[in-house]
């Protein structure tokens, strides 16, 4: 995340970390679209990767 933030700063893309610790885009003309995922309820969960120790 730190590397991505530094690249966006270099190209003046208007990306910032919010006080809630997620990215926010302030310059919509840069073509970068990032939004914070908010679940709609307990049934709505983001997929998780399952790590297999044998692989």
Beta strands, then each sheet from edge to edge (+ up, - down):
strand 1: 15-17
strand 2: 23-25
sheet 1: 1+ 2-
end
